[in-house]
Amino acid sequence: MLAYIIRRVFQSVIVLLVVGLVAFAMFRFVGDPIENMLGQERTQEDVERLRSKLGLDQPFVFQYWKFLKAAVQGDFGVSYRQGRPVAEILIERAPSTLELAAVSGTLAMLFGLGLGVYTAIKRNGWVSNLIMTTSLIGVSLPTFLIGILLIYVFSVELGWLPSYGRGETVTVGSWSTGFLTSSGLKALILPSITLGLYQMTLIMRLVRSEMMEVLRTDYVRFARARGLRESAVNFKHALVNTMVPVTTVIGLQLGSIIAFAIITETVFQWPGVGLLFINAVQFVDIPVMAAYLMLISVLFVGINLVVDLLYFIIDPRLRANGVGAH
Amino acid sequence: MNKIIDAWHSDLAWNFRNSPVAVVSFALVFVLVLAVIFAPVIAPHDPFDPSTLNLINGFSQPMTPNTYTGDVFLLGSDDQGRDVFSTILYGMRISLFVGVFAVAFAMILGITLGLIAGYVGGWTETIIMRIADVQLTFPSILVAMLIFGIVKGVIPVEHRDQMAIWVLILAIGLGEWVQFARVVRGATLVEKNREYVQAARLIGRVRWVIMIRHILPNVLSPVLVIATISLALAIIAEATLSFLGVGAPPTQPSLGTLIRIGQGFLFSGEWWILLFPALTLLTLALSVNMLGDWLRDALNPKLR
């Protein structure tokens, strides 16, 4: 098991080094950093001085190493567009994205699990059929159209909820939160539904199909034969045994929520990291793009690693065999 | 002629005739593709010719004559007096063009790498499949956005708008190749030990001829399924990117760009500028998707 963990961690580090290389190559070769930092009026001496100051005259590997060292310490350079350190902007924007992701992730998980179990147990009820049909629409509608549809119904026609922004925020330390004001909470509703809907349907459909499979097995029938209560059979025996694939998907979807926040944040003009990234792509703000790439990679690779290692905790059979899932 | 009769009696054709969903979605796709091809003939206006536009026609309601000019627009007009029906036809052209070429690019790349990985094996396989695994952990739309941003940065500013469509194709294609590569590799691993491959090897055929002439035709049917589903994904990906403002340029608006523009008029009550492009996108993506779903089930012998 230890060997497996070490191998997995080693693989993750390699992936991150490659991503770092891509990010570094973006910095170094997309546009000229000197060009971007010095204005029109510059002398050859200025160029040379800046070149050696930035270390651009040193060997490639050395520059890459310096870049990685800076990135690990949270130094991602200065945004071309805003003229401020990227790290500073990211810290400022992170709370709004994380709050949005947390709310929609929780919604997706609760409703996904609940509805999945419900539709698996009451397989042929009309409520289940209604839920399944609605979920099909949820999967096939593009996220941005769902957002626009919600804005149209709840902001334009009914006027109940705000269509853009975070509402009022309260700053606690360096964290600005929308959880503490009523306008902040109201502003969270539409974006988190938009962001969570797809993940919810995904979790629901998976839980449903896994549950239906498990409910047919002998140990569930045996549990019923022992005269256990229906709820005990469904939750303690059936649901627990669907947890391996379900945890994998929920874990992997966590990263997707942060990534897909880009779309939701643009629809609702939510001042988060996703909106920052999309603006960076529009204006070719390389330092911001590179920083986002590295952060999201750490997130994705980290989640993948944790999910893989979680297998051991959830599924005792793997521990007994002493080999990894793959 | 015999071939046509054979095709009519084939399993797939029988399955098609007996699946209403398949027939309806195929008909929808067919009509939309025709509309795209004959867009210049069908469209009442050329939305890119400013001389045919009349600003007074701006914001005409669908199907009602404009108060000042009396012009009638089937699906209304936008703020510039452009006919929404025509912009949709031309927008769908861009959407389909990008979708089809992106999938074709992804398909060629994926099939090539998948064949090589499966047939050659060894280090080559490890490297290709590791890259595929890593890319698969990232959502393809995110990969497309990053590639779009990077390539945009490499291209000089004056060429950016002209090249945007091709950059989009490259970005979406590079985001989708993994599916093809995985399936083709899997199928190749099975096929390469079959007797016909051994026979071909025995008579001294070169590696790439065996891969292309012998193995490729036998791994194509799953590729067809993935291609259809990928097309729906690519159309939606393109629309999403253009909606976010990192896709088709304003000079060549796709359906996503039109929805982006239409969203601006949501609050002022001009719903038709948004609704009709959105409905068109949905119809296009959904019908292609359903066609793909049907094809997957029809080609899967386990489900029969």
Boltz contact constraints between the chains, C-beta under 6 A:
constraints:
  - contact:
      token1: [A, 15]
      token2: [B, 134]
      max_distance: 6.0
  - contact:
      token1: [A, 26]
      token2: [B, 150]
      max_distance: 6.0
  - contact:
      token1: [A, 30]
      token2: [B, 153]
      max_distance: 6.0
  - contact:
      token1: [A, 30]
      token2: [B, 154]
      max_distance: 6.0
  - contact:
      token1: [A, 31]
      token2: [B, 153]
      max_distance: 6.0
  - contact:
      token1: [A, 140]
      token2: [B, 286]
      max_distance: 6.0
  - contact:
      token1: [A, 142]
      token2: [B, 236]
      max_distance: 6.0
  - contact:
      token1: [A, 142]
      token2: [B, 240]
      max_distance: 6.0
  - contact:
      token1: [A, 144]
      token2: [B, 243]
      max_distance: 6.0
  - contact:
      token1: [A, 145]
      token2: [B, 278]
      max_distance: 6.0
  - contact:
      token1: [A, 148]
      token2: [B, 263]
      max_distance: 6.0
  - contact:
      token1: [A, 156]
      token2: [B, 266]
      max_distance: 6.0
  - contact:
      token1: [A, 256]
      token2: [B, 139]
      max_distance: 6.0
  - contact:
      token1: [A, 259]
      token2: [B, 139]
      max_distance: 6.0
  - contact:
      token1: [A, 259]
      token2: [B, 142]
      max_distance: 6.0
  - contact:
      token1: [A, 266]
      token2: [B, 244]
      max_distance: 6.0
  - contact:
      token1: [A, 278]
      token2: [B, 244]
      max_distance: 6.0
  - contact:
      token1: [A, 281]
      token2: [B, 145]
      max_distance: 6.0
  - contact:
      token1: [A, 281]
      token2: [B, 149]
      max_distance: 6.0
  - contact:
      token1: [A, 281]
      token2: [B, 246]
      max_distance: 6.0
  - contact:
      token1: [A, 282]
      token2: [B, 245]
      max_distance: 6.0
  - contact:
      token1: [A, 282]
      token2: [B, 246]
      max_distance: 6.0
  - contact:
      token1: [A, 284]
      token2: [B, 152]
      max_distance: 6.0
  - contact:
      token1: [A, 284]
      token2: [B, 153]
      max_distance: 6.0
  - contact:
      token1: [A, 289]
      token2: [B, 149]
      max_distance: 6.0
  - contact:
      token1: [A, 300]
      token2: [B, 137]
      max_distance: 6.0
  - contact:
      token1: [A, 300]
      token2: [B, 138]
      max_distance: 6.0
  - contact:
      token1: [A, 304]
      token2: [B, 137]
      max_distance: 6.0
